[in-house]
């Protein structure tokens, strides 16, 4: 089921689910988003990309989908 992560509130909830750290003082939302996505990726690559892209896989643009396919083939 696709999930959206549009804001910091959704990231904080996701971080609790994945037992990830709290956001650091002064850390930007984008930096926290990427750190959380990196943490989730080994367990669920698709969810990690939903975190990075802020929207569920069913709403990815063609460019986002192509970037993900490239990541899969280059890993």
N, C-alpha and C positions, 0 to 999 in steps of 0.2 A: 504494500500500500504506500503510495507516494506521500511524502511529508514536506511541509514548507517550514522554513526557518527564517522568517522575514526580519526578526528583530532580536535585540539582546535578551529579552525575556524568554523567547523560545530557545535561544542558545543556552541560557542558564538552566532551564528545565532539562534540555538534552544532556548537558554536562552532568547533572545529577544522575540521570538514568545510566549514563556510561561511566559513572564514578570518576569523572574528570575534575580537575582543580577548579577553584573559583577564579574569576577574572582578577588579574593583578591591578593594583592602583596604577593609573596612568596608561594602562594597556588599551589600545583602540579595539573597537568592535571587530574590525577586519582582522587584526592580528589574533584576537581570541578565536574568531571563527575559523581561521586557518589552523590554529593549534588544535582546536577541538576536532576539526575534520581529519587532521593527521592522526590524532589519537583513535578515532573511530575507524579509519580506513582498513587496518588489518582484520577487523571483524566484519565490517560491512562497507565495501567500497562504494556501493550505490548511495547509501545514506551519507557517507562522507562527502560525496559530490553534491548531494542535495543541500548539505550544510554550506558548502562553498558557494553554490549557486543561488542560495536563499529560497529556492522553490523545488517542489517535487519533480521527479524524473518525467512525469507526464506534461510538464510545462517547460522543459528545456528547449532552448532554441536549437536550430540546426548546428550553429557554431559550438554551442556547449556540448551537444552530443558528439560532434566530431572531435572536440578536445578530449573528451572522456575516452573515446575509442583509441585515440593516439596514446593516451596514458596507459591504457591496458596493454597495448602492443609494445610499448617501450619499457615496460616494467619487467 
